């Protein structure tokens, strides 16, 4: 198998990287973190104009008809930039409908999601670490649902919600139809706010192939979070590398101290192999679906653990400045914690992967 990126994929990732260049969007991200803006609408609009929201949408529904591999490459750059945009929930809602919707449902919902005219999100978990489709307990009553979902990304601005239901079913709710209320709270990762959503007899449209799509959507979530974690890991590693090359102590740069050299080398050795994990997870999702769940579980578990570890180590390498609000290290540390927890904690995902191999 050839896991090198082809020319089109390299150009795609390069273009996204230029849109999300840190010096371009850092002031926008800071405005969100400092409470001046709810989210980065300007960067999101630029990503929509580029076509990010239509990457995995079939061409007949207004998208590009590309695969999760291309979307994951974009997720890596979003992780590197720490952009405060509603990417995760939106693309997962899109994938759920692509994978589970009937022809009529796809025609109804996908064009708006692909064009960015409608912002989507997913409402899955009802408690702590209840991300698996078999964990979902909310039951539809005819064509309506009632109850509470937690940890909904960018739930306050979502106009369309894909909701996880009992038996692994999925349903689509258009917020404008009523019966939906959002309770916000201050999250740890201010670039990706989450909220609890209460449904009170909200009208739901059950996806035709919901149970099969639920597993596919969860696998996609794990692969995309893995890509985000890889991008963030490299960014904070580069921040630490640049800092130790200019900061001096006892008349010498920090990078000249053997202990610092060894620590930086250990960080790189931890981070670099995780690239292959997320690439393979995205590849199997698109080309080897029988292996996708195993690959996605391992990728997210390992990459998120590495991101959490590396973000803490690199923050400490910055010394006192690393713990200040004005410096960006805390942004990546908080995103690492989000990636560790959202979608399933590593221990559970390792168990999931092991069970698939009868280990």
Secondary structure, DSSP 8 states (H G I E B T S, - for coil): ---S--HHHHHHHHHHHHHT-HHHHHHHHHHHHTTS-SS-HHHHHHHHHHTGGGTTS-GGGTS----HHHHHHHHHHHHHHT--SSHHHHHHHHHHHHHH--HHHHHHHHHHHHHTSS-EEEE--SSTT--SGGG----EETTEEEEEEEEEETTTT-SEEEEEEGGGEEEEEEGGGS-EEEEE---S-TTS-EEEEEEEEEE-EE-TTHHHHHHHHHHHHHHHHHHHHHHHHHHHHHHHHHHHTT-EETTEEGGGSHHHHHHHHHHHHHHHTHHHHHHHHHHHHHH-HHHHHHHHHHHHHHHHHHHHHHHHHHHHHTGGGGGSSSSTHHHHHHHHHHHHHTT--HHHHHHHHHHHTT-
